[in-house]
Amino acid sequence: MTKPIAAYVGVSAAYWAFMLSDGALRMLVLFHFHGIGYTALQLAYLFLLYEIAGVITNLSAGWIAARFGLASTLFSGLLIQIVALMMLVPFADDAGVGLGLVYVMCAQGLSGVAKDLTKLSAKSAVKSLVPEGGGALFKWVALLTGAKNAIKGVGFFVGAALLALFGFAQSLAVMAAFLAVIFVVLLVKLPSGLPQGKKSAKFSEIFSKSSNVNWLSLARVFLFGARDVWFVVALPIYLYSQFQAVFTWQGGAFFAVGAFMAIWIIFYGAVQARAPHWLGAKDKPVQAIIASASRWVFALAAIPALLCVSLWVYPALSFLVIGGVLYVFGAVFAINSSLHSFLILQFSDQSRVSMDVGFYYMANAMGRFMGTLASGLSYQYGGLTTALVVATIFLVISGAAATKLKA
């Protein structure tokens, strides 16, 4: 195995391990604090600083990686996540709503910094390390992202299962220990090959001058806002309320929701990894792939719109039907996400790839922030149907931005 590919494998493995902990932490926080009486809006607040931190981190991390190298952002991300997990252990069961809300928001903010430092390292490494031509860039970035989401899905189930079996504090300690082992192994074994920093990199260059990067970033804001407006708070709490009626043991509802969401995101990741093949990336010119971006977003917008109309006509629509539609949404969303992840690397200049990717994932974090806040607000004041209306509006805006992309 050549050094660049070995470095790619090492970075990817670290990223996947991190995302396992990230998915588990999301389920732990969501269900633990829902169980002690937090409302849907308060649950959304717990994740807001996580997303705001992502906005700030991505803007600065692109410059940090360009200045000090991708290894610096990778190791920093893993270390900060370990600190964030350990912060929550002593306050796990005794925090009231007031102190707990602020404290957990701060810990989640650190986790958001960690996630985006690690993500930036992994995504930027693809552009620098993999061979070019024959659709290789699309293939490798789709594999990285698809596998990451599948592993995050496993994390959803792991988090729900740990909470049901061992409790909140013990689960956090186990995850921190797991990441500490990964950190040490990577510190000793990470092959050389990652791009090094350049002293000439200027912080003022973090904002992209490329119109394609800017329009794609705007499309990304509303694409991920649309996903999270019903995925972060609305859907898990809705499913939990449905499964509670089925299971007499509270842990059974945790297992059921965790398994449902884990299978969904594993399916989503599998579709993401196969997206280049289904889109014919190996044979199609890049111009044709760019032109398809807006069509895929508009196709996605039709799904929550149709489900919303169905819920208005049949308010008692089975949650199994809703779950089935969610899988269709997940498949089409995965193609959109994979396509965007390829396009940002395609549009990025090799000399400033980490800064363009950082700017783009800043937009991604802004979309998640908007979606998270809207998820809590819409579910608390209008239920799942209102969340679907907001998701549809966001996707129409995203599609309109994608029409501005030029080959």
One Martini backbone bead per residue (centre of mass of N, CA, C, O) as a GRO file, in nm:
protein
  407
    1MET     BB    1   0.095   0.038   0.025
    2THR     BB    2   0.080   0.347  -0.018
    3LYS     BB    3   0.115   0.628   0.160
    4PRO     BB    4  -0.139   0.786   0.073
    5ILE     BB    5  -0.340   0.548   0.116
    6ALA     BB    6  -0.265   0.492   0.411
    7ALA     BB    7  -0.348   0.773   0.508
    8TYR     BB    8  -0.642   0.754   0.420
    9VAL     BB    9  -0.712   0.511   0.599
   10GLY     BB   10  -0.638   0.640   0.872
   11VAL     BB   11  -0.832   0.881   0.857
   12SER     BB   12  -1.092   0.722   0.810
   13ALA     BB   13  -1.086   0.554   1.070
   14ALA     BB   14  -1.100   0.797   1.261
   15TYR     BB   15  -1.365   0.914   1.152
   16TRP     BB   16  -1.543   0.665   1.208
   17ALA     BB   17  -1.496   0.652   1.512
   18PHE     BB   18  -1.607   0.928   1.573
   19MET     BB   19  -1.900   0.878   1.450
   20LEU     BB   20  -1.981   0.667   1.651
   21SER     BB   21  -1.975   0.863   1.895
   22ASP     BB   22  -2.168   1.079   1.778
   23GLY     BB   23  -2.421   0.903   1.750
   24ALA     BB   24  -2.435   0.809   2.046
   25LEU     BB   25  -2.451   1.091   2.180
   26ARG     BB   26  -2.716   1.184   2.058
   27MET     BB   27  -2.895   0.965   2.192
   28LEU     BB   28  -2.819   1.011   2.484
   29VAL     BB   29  -2.908   1.307   2.506
   30LEU     BB   30  -3.196   1.294   2.400
   31PHE     BB   31  -3.313   1.064   2.598
   32HIS     BB   32  -3.221   1.159   2.873
   33PHE     BB   33  -3.357   1.452   2.864
   34HIS     BB   34  -3.637   1.354   2.799
   35GLY     BB   35  -3.665   1.173   3.062
   36ILE     BB   36  -3.625   1.455   3.256
   37GLY     BB   37  -3.828   1.685   3.091
   38TYR     BB   38  -3.764   1.784   2.819
   39THR     BB   39  -3.840   1.964   2.564
   40ALA     BB   40  -3.821   1.999   2.231
   41LEU     BB   41  -3.684   2.281   2.246
   42GLN     BB   42  -3.467   2.207   2.458
   43LEU     BB   43  -3.337   1.988   2.285
   44ALA     BB   44  -3.250   2.179   2.060
   45TYR     BB   45  -3.062   2.356   2.233
   46LEU     BB   46  -2.843   2.134   2.287
   47PHE     BB   47  -2.754   2.158   1.959
   48LEU     BB   48  -2.683   2.455   1.881
   49LEU     BB   49  -2.382   2.487   1.965
   50TYR     BB   50  -2.284   2.261   1.787
   51GLU     BB   51  -2.352   2.419   1.520
   52ILE     BB   52  -2.211   2.689   1.571
   53ALA     BB   53  -1.931   2.563   1.605
   54GLY     BB   54  -1.921   2.465   1.310
   55VAL     BB   55  -1.911   2.736   1.174
   56ILE     BB   56  -1.651   2.845   1.310
   57THR     BB   57  -1.462   2.605   1.261
   58ASN     BB   58  -1.465   2.594   0.948
   59LEU     BB   59  -1.343   2.871   0.900
   60SER     BB   60  -1.072   2.815   1.069
   61ALA     BB   61  -0.979   2.520   0.987
   62GLY     BB   62  -0.890   2.575   0.702
   63TRP     BB   63  -0.649   2.748   0.791
   64ILE     BB   64  -0.511   2.556   0.990
   65ALA     BB   65  -0.456   2.333   0.778
   66ALA     BB   66  -0.293   2.518   0.583
   67ARG     BB   67  -0.078   2.601   0.809
   68PHE     BB   68  -0.040   2.298   0.989
   69GLY     BB   69  -0.213   2.071   0.886
   70LEU     BB   70  -0.418   1.787   0.895
   71ALA     BB   71  -0.316   1.650   1.156
   72SER     BB   72  -0.395   1.875   1.356
   73THR     BB   73  -0.708   1.850   1.320
   74LEU     BB   74  -0.742   1.552   1.382
   75PHE     BB   75  -0.625   1.541   1.675
   76SER     BB   76  -0.797   1.767   1.795
   77GLY     BB   77  -1.074   1.636   1.754
   78LEU     BB   78  -1.034   1.385   1.932
   79LEU     BB   79  -0.957   1.530   2.197
   80ILE     BB   80  -1.214   1.707   2.231
   81GLN     BB   81  -1.417   1.471   2.248
   82ILE     BB   82  -1.312   1.353   2.510
   83VAL     BB   83  -1.370   1.603   2.682
   84ALA     BB   84  -1.678   1.621   2.626
   85LEU     BB   85  -1.751   1.348   2.750
   86MET     BB   86  -1.628   1.400   3.040
   87MET     BB   87  -1.801   1.648   3.117
   88LEU     BB   88  -2.082   1.477   3.146
   89VAL     BB   89  -2.045   1.273   3.379
   90PRO     BB   90  -2.088   1.441   3.660
   91PHE     BB   91  -2.387   1.560   3.529
   92ALA     BB   92  -2.583   1.339   3.428
   93ASP     BB   93  -2.817   1.304   3.685
   94ASP     BB   94  -2.820   1.611   3.847
   95ALA     BB   95  -2.920   1.796   3.633
   96GLY     BB   96  -3.099   2.049   3.579
   97VAL     BB   97  -3.249   2.240   3.351
   98GLY     BB   98  -3.082   2.496   3.384
   99LEU     BB   99  -2.785   2.397   3.415
  100GLY     BB  100  -2.795   2.166   3.210
  101LEU     BB  101  -2.842   2.328   2.951
  102VAL     BB  102  -2.577   2.492   2.955
  103TYR     BB  103  -2.369   2.265   2.996
  104VAL     BB  104  -2.447   2.083   2.755
  105MET     BB  105  -2.406   2.294   2.538
  106CYS     BB  106  -2.100   2.319   2.585
  107ALA     BB  107  -2.026   2.024   2.531
  108GLN     BB  108  -2.153   2.022   2.245
  109GLY     BB  109  -1.974   2.242   2.131
  110LEU     BB  110  -1.713   2.079   2.146
  111SER     BB  111  -1.817   1.849   1.966
  112GLY     BB  112  -1.853   2.030   1.716
  113VAL     BB  113  -1.559   2.100   1.683
  114ALA     BB  114  -1.454   1.809   1.656
  115LYS     BB  115  -1.617   1.716   1.410
  116ASP     BB  116  -1.508   1.940   1.203
  117LEU     BB  117  -1.211   1.878   1.222
  118THR     BB  118  -1.231   1.582   1.128
  119LYS     BB  119  -1.385   1.622   0.864
  120LEU     BB  120  -1.187   1.809   0.720
  121SER     BB  121  -0.953   1.610   0.713
  122ALA     BB  122  -1.091   1.384   0.550
  123LYS     BB  123  -1.198   1.544   0.298
  124SER     BB  124  -0.925   1.680   0.214
  125ALA     BB  125  -0.757   1.417   0.174
  126VAL     BB  126  -0.888   1.316  -0.084
  127LYS     BB  127  -0.781   1.532  -0.287
  128SER     BB  128  -0.464   1.464  -0.215
  129LEU     BB  129  -0.452   1.119  -0.224
  130VAL     BB  130  -0.611   1.050  -0.469
  131PRO     BB  131  -0.665   0.950  -0.769
  132GLU     BB  132  -0.715   1.056  -1.090
  133GLY     BB  133  -0.977   0.977  -1.267
  134GLY     BB  134  -1.252   0.786  -1.353
  135GLY     BB  135  -1.417   0.887  -1.091
  136ALA     BB  136  -1.241   0.869  -0.824
  137LEU     BB  137  -1.330   1.105  -0.648
  138PHE     BB  138  -1.627   1.024  -0.618
  139LYS     BB  139  -1.579   0.740  -0.507
  140TRP     BB  140  -1.410   0.812  -0.246
  141VAL     BB  141  -1.602   1.020  -0.114
  142ALA     BB  142  -1.846   0.827  -0.103
  143LEU     BB  143  -1.717   0.612   0.074
  144LEU     BB  144  -1.651   0.786   0.317
  145THR     BB  145  -1.943   0.898   0.367
  146GLY     BB  146  -2.109   0.638   0.368
  147ALA     BB  147  -1.956   0.494   0.596
  148LYS     BB  148  -1.997   0.712   0.808
  149ASN     BB  149  -2.312   0.688   0.819
  150ALA     BB  150  -2.328   0.393   0.892
  151ILE     BB  151  -2.167   0.425   1.160
  152LYS     BB  152  -2.356   0.633   1.285
  153GLY     BB  153  -2.593   0.439   1.294
  154VAL     BB  154  -2.465   0.247   1.492
  155GLY     BB  155  -2.440   0.467   1.710
  156PHE     BB  156  -2.738   0.500   1.767
  157PHE     BB  157  -2.773   0.216   1.881
  158VAL     BB  158  -2.551   0.218   2.093
  159GLY     BB  159  -2.661   0.453   2.259
  160ALA     BB  160  -2.939   0.331   2.327
  161ALA     BB  161  -2.827   0.069   2.454
  162LEU     BB  162  -2.649   0.192   2.675
  163LEU     BB  163  -2.875   0.342   2.821
  164ALA     BB  164  -3.052   0.089   2.886
  165LEU     BB  165  -2.811  -0.081   3.036
  166PHE     BB  166  -2.606   0.161   3.195
  167GLY     BB  167  -2.631   0.451   3.131
  168PHE     BB  168  -2.496   0.761   3.092
  169ALA     BB  169  -2.216   0.782   3.235
  170GLN     BB  170  -2.095   0.504   3.151
  171SER     BB  171  -2.115   0.551   2.844
  172LEU     BB  172  -1.925   0.793   2.827
  173ALA     BB  173  -1.669   0.653   2.939
  174VAL     BB  174  -1.645   0.437   2.719
  175MET     BB  175  -1.615   0.632   2.475
  176ALA     BB  176  -1.362   0.781   2.574
  177ALA     BB  177  -1.179   0.530   2.580
  178PHE     BB  178  -1.204   0.455   2.283
  179LEU     BB  179  -1.081   0.724   2.170
  180ALA     BB  180  -0.811   0.708   2.317
  181VAL     BB  181  -0.707   0.463   2.165
  182ILE     BB  182  -0.721   0.584   1.881
  183PHE     BB  183  -0.531   0.819   1.932
  184VAL     BB  184  -0.274   0.655   2.004
  185VAL     BB  185  -0.256   0.483   1.750
  186LEU     BB  186  -0.240   0.723   1.552
  187LEU     BB  187   0.011   0.862   1.669
  188VAL     BB  188   0.195   0.605   1.597
  189LYS     BB  189   0.064   0.499   1.288
  190LEU     BB  190   0.048   0.736   1.109
  191PRO     BB  191   0.105   0.797   0.804
  192SER     BB  192   0.250   0.948   0.572
  193GLY     BB  193   0.093   1.219   0.338
  194LEU     BB  194  -0.008   1.457   0.456
  195PRO     BB  195  -0.064   1.766   0.430
  196GLN     BB  196   0.113   2.046   0.478
  197GLY     BB  197   0.189   2.337   0.589
  198LYS     BB  198   0.161   2.700   0.518
  199LYS     BB  199   0.286   3.014   0.585
  200SER     BB  200   0.113   3.168   0.349
  201ALA     BB  201  -0.141   3.136   0.490
  202LYS     BB  202  -0.448   3.322   0.501
  203PHE     BB  203  -0.725   3.420   0.677
  204SER     BB  204  -0.856   3.605   0.446
  205GLU     BB  205  -0.900   3.327   0.250
  206ILE     BB  206  -1.164   3.169   0.357
  207PHE     BB  207  -1.318   3.313   0.142
  208SER     BB  208  -1.475   3.251  -0.140
  209LYS     BB  209  -1.440   3.334  -0.506
  210SER     BB  210  -1.631   3.112  -0.595
  211SER     BB  211  -1.940   3.074  -0.730
  212ASN     BB  212  -1.978   2.768  -0.699
  213VAL     BB  213  -1.914   2.749  -0.398
  214ASN     BB  214  -2.134   2.949  -0.306
  215TRP     BB  215  -2.387   2.806  -0.426
  216LEU     BB  216  -2.336   2.531  -0.296
  217SER     BB  217  -2.346   2.633  -0.005
  218LEU     BB  218  -2.638   2.732  -0.015
  219ALA     BB  219  -2.762   2.460  -0.087
  220ARG     BB  220  -2.655   2.319   0.173
  221VAL     BB  221  -2.804   2.470   0.389
  222PHE     BB  222  -3.100   2.370   0.291
  223LEU     BB  223  -3.056   2.070   0.278
  224PHE     BB  224  -2.979   2.027   0.589
  225GLY     BB  225  -3.217   2.176   0.705
  226ALA     BB  226  -3.433   1.975   0.593
  227ARG     BB  227  -3.338   1.727   0.746
  228ASP     BB  228  -3.325   1.844   1.052
  229VAL     BB  229  -3.625   1.944   1.093
  230TRP     BB  230  -3.704   1.612   1.134
  231PHE     BB  231  -3.446   1.448   1.257
  232VAL     BB  232  -3.351   1.558   1.542
  233VAL     BB  233  -3.648   1.580   1.698
  234ALA     BB  234  -3.922   1.505   1.569
  235LEU     BB  235  -3.880   1.203   1.498
  236PRO     BB  236  -3.777   1.070   1.764
  237ILE     BB  237  -4.021   1.166   1.938
  238TYR     BB  238  -4.240   1.039   1.769
  239LEU     BB  239  -4.140   0.746   1.788
  240TYR     BB  240  -4.136   0.725   2.095
  241SER     BB  241  -4.445   0.767   2.130
  242GLN     BB  242  -4.516   0.506   1.970
  243PHE     BB  243  -4.340   0.288   2.130
  244GLN     BB  244  -4.459   0.329   2.416
  245ALA     BB  245  -4.732   0.175   2.339
  246VAL     BB  246  -4.575  -0.111   2.310
  247PHE     BB  247  -4.381  -0.069   2.558
  248THR     BB  248  -4.335  -0.123   2.901
  249TRP     BB  249  -4.038  -0.081   2.860
  250GLN     BB  250  -3.845   0.191   2.818
  251GLY     BB  251  -3.598   0.053   2.680
  252GLY     BB  252  -3.758  -0.047   2.432
  253ALA     BB  253  -3.791   0.233   2.298
  254PHE     BB  254  -3.494   0.293   2.264
  255PHE     BB  255  -3.425   0.051   2.087
  256ALA     BB  256  -3.628   0.106   1.858
  257VAL     BB  257  -3.531   0.387   1.773
  258GLY     BB  258  -3.234   0.321   1.737
  259ALA     BB  259  -3.280   0.102   1.520
  260PHE     BB  260  -3.437   0.266   1.314
  261MET     BB  261  -3.215   0.491   1.273
  262ALA     BB  262  -2.980   0.306   1.209
  263ILE     BB  263  -3.093   0.171   0.954
  264TRP     BB  264  -3.140   0.430   0.799
  265ILE     BB  265  -2.837   0.539   0.797
  266ILE     BB  266  -2.715   0.288   0.668
  267PHE     BB  267  -2.876   0.308   0.410
  268TYR     BB  268  -2.783   0.593   0.339
  269GLY     BB  269  -2.478   0.518   0.321
  270ALA     BB  270  -2.504   0.306   0.095
  271VAL     BB  271  -2.612   0.498  -0.119
  272GLN     BB  272  -2.379   0.697  -0.115
  273ALA     BB  273  -2.157   0.491  -0.209
  274ARG     BB  274  -2.335   0.431  -0.492
  275ALA     BB  275  -2.384   0.699  -0.649
  276PRO     BB  276  -2.169   0.701  -0.878
  277HIS     BB  277  -2.288   0.455  -1.025
  278TRP     BB  278  -2.588   0.564  -1.069
  279LEU     BB  279  -2.468   0.838  -1.214
  280GLY     BB  280  -2.223   0.768  -1.407
  281ALA     BB  281  -1.929   0.896  -1.333
  282LYS     BB  282  -1.727   0.737  -1.520
  283ASP     BB  283  -1.876   0.838  -1.807
  284LYS     BB  284  -1.946   1.114  -1.732
  285PRO     BB  285  -1.939   1.430  -1.754
  286VAL     BB  286  -1.913   1.681  -1.533
  287GLN     BB  287  -2.134   1.863  -1.657
  288ALA     BB  288  -2.370   1.659  -1.615
  289ILE     BB  289  -2.350   1.641  -1.307
  290ILE     BB  290  -2.400   1.938  -1.246
  291ALA     BB  291  -2.682   1.957  -1.393
  292SER     BB  292  -2.824   1.743  -1.181
  293ALA     BB  293  -2.845   1.882  -0.900
  294SER     BB  294  -3.128   2.027  -0.908
  295ARG     BB  295  -3.308   1.780  -0.975
  296TRP     BB  296  -3.255   1.624  -0.708
  297VAL     BB  297  -3.373   1.835  -0.514
  298PHE     BB  298  -3.663   1.849  -0.631
  299ALA     BB  299  -3.722   1.550  -0.584
  300LEU     BB  300  -3.696   1.570  -0.275
  301ALA     BB  301  -3.925   1.784  -0.220
  302ALA     BB  302  -4.169   1.592  -0.293
  303ILE     BB  303  -4.176   1.406  -0.041
  304PRO     BB  304  -4.268   1.589   0.201
  305ALA     BB  305  -4.510   1.705   0.048
  306LEU     BB  306  -4.671   1.436   0.015
  307LEU     BB  307  -4.675   1.360   0.316
  308CYS     BB  308  -4.824   1.609   0.415
  309VAL     BB  309  -5.083   1.565   0.254
  310SER     BB  310  -5.145   1.285   0.374
  311LEU     BB  311  -5.176   1.390   0.672
  312TRP     BB  312  -5.416   1.575   0.614
  313VAL     BB  313  -5.607   1.350   0.502
  314TYR     BB  314  -5.447   1.129   0.708
  315PRO     BB  315  -5.383   1.168   1.036
  316ALA     BB  316  -5.365   0.833   1.098
  317LEU     BB  317  -5.108   0.764   0.984
  318SER     BB  318  -4.887   0.534   0.981
  319PHE     BB  319  -4.565   0.504   1.105
  320LEU     BB  320  -4.482   0.295   0.887
  321VAL     BB  321  -4.530   0.478   0.647
  322ILE     BB  322  -4.343   0.703   0.733
  323GLY     BB  323  -4.092   0.521   0.740
  324GLY     BB  324  -4.097   0.447   0.438
  325VAL     BB  325  -4.064   0.737   0.331
  326LEU     BB  326  -3.794   0.787   0.472
  327TYR     BB  327  -3.634   0.597   0.284
  328VAL     BB  328  -3.674   0.757   0.030
  329PHE     BB  329  -3.552   1.015   0.132
  330GLY     BB  330  -3.272   0.894   0.202
  331ALA     BB  331  -3.189   0.813  -0.085
  332VAL     BB  332  -3.211   1.096  -0.221
  333PHE     BB  333  -3.036   1.246  -0.020
  334ALA     BB  334  -2.774   1.080  -0.061
  335ILE     BB  335  -2.729   1.170  -0.351
  336ASN     BB  336  -2.707   1.469  -0.294
  337SER     BB  337  -2.475   1.460  -0.088
  338SER     BB  338  -2.267   1.316  -0.269
  339LEU     BB  339  -2.268   1.523  -0.493
  340HIS     BB  340  -2.173   1.764  -0.320
  341SER     BB  341  -1.904   1.634  -0.217
  342PHE     BB  342  -1.785   1.630  -0.501
  343LEU     BB  343  -1.819   1.928  -0.598
  344ILE     BB  344  -1.635   2.070  -0.392
  345LEU     BB  345  -1.377   1.928  -0.498
  346GLN     BB  346  -1.405   2.014  -0.794
  347PHE     BB  347  -1.412   2.335  -0.729
  348SER     BB  348  -1.151   2.313  -0.588
  349ASP     BB  349  -0.849   2.427  -0.521
  350GLN     BB  350  -0.557   2.273  -0.451
  351SER     BB  351  -0.425   2.524  -0.288
  352ARG     BB  352  -0.740   2.558  -0.118
  353VAL     BB  353  -0.908   2.312  -0.015
  354SER     BB  354  -0.948   2.351   0.297
  355MET     BB  355  -1.096   2.630   0.268
  356ASP     BB  356  -1.331   2.544   0.087
  357VAL     BB  357  -1.431   2.315   0.269
  358GLY     BB  358  -1.472   2.490   0.520
  359PHE     BB  359  -1.684   2.679   0.397
  360TYR     BB  360  -1.889   2.459   0.318
  361TYR     BB  361  -1.916   2.338   0.619
  362MET     BB  362  -2.026   2.593   0.732
  363ALA     BB  363  -2.291   2.576   0.573
  364ASN     BB  364  -2.374   2.303   0.685
  365ALA     BB  365  -2.392   2.402   0.984
  366MET     BB  366  -2.604   2.620   0.933
  367GLY     BB  367  -2.824   2.422   0.842
  368ARG     BB  368  -2.833   2.258   1.106
  369PHE     BB  369  -2.911   2.490   1.285
  370MET     BB  370  -3.177   2.563   1.149
  371GLY     BB  371  -3.302   2.275   1.168
  372THR     BB  372  -3.291   2.238   1.475
  373LEU     BB  373  -3.465   2.477   1.557
  374ALA     BB  374  -3.709   2.404   1.371
  375SER     BB  375  -3.767   2.128   1.498
  376GLY     BB  376  -3.854   2.222   1.781
  377LEU     BB  377  -4.067   2.434   1.698
  378SER     BB  378  -4.251   2.268   1.502
  379TYR     BB  379  -4.318   2.032   1.699
  380GLN     BB  380  -4.428   2.193   1.943
  381TYR     BB  381  -4.646   2.379   1.748
  382GLY     BB  382  -4.719   2.138   1.489
  383GLY     BB  383  -4.555   1.900   1.440
  384LEU     BB  384  -4.468   1.697   1.181
  385THR     BB  385  -4.607   1.858   0.953
  386THR     BB  386  -4.454   2.126   0.991
  387ALA     BB  387  -4.173   2.009   0.937
  388LEU     BB  388  -4.238   1.933   0.639
  389VAL     BB  389  -4.292   2.214   0.531
  390VAL     BB  390  -4.014   2.333   0.592
  391ALA     BB  391  -3.851   2.127   0.427
  392THR     BB  392  -3.971   2.200   0.151
  393ILE     BB  393  -3.881   2.493   0.140
  394PHE     BB  394  -3.578   2.443   0.165
  395LEU     BB  395  -3.551   2.267  -0.099
  396VAL     BB  396  -3.635   2.481  -0.301
  397ILE     BB  397  -3.400   2.672  -0.238
  398SER     BB  398  -3.173   2.471  -0.302
  399GLY     BB  399  -3.248   2.425  -0.599
  400ALA     BB  400  -3.216   2.719  -0.692
  401ALA     BB  401  -2.911   2.736  -0.628
  402ALA     BB  402  -2.822   2.489  -0.816
  403THR     BB  403  -2.891   2.637  -1.093
  404LYS     BB  404  -2.610   2.822  -1.071
  405LEU     BB  405  -2.436   2.611  -1.169
  406LYS     BB  406  -2.115   2.573  -1.339
  407ALA     BB  407  -1.899   2.411  -1.572
   0.00000   0.00000   0.00000
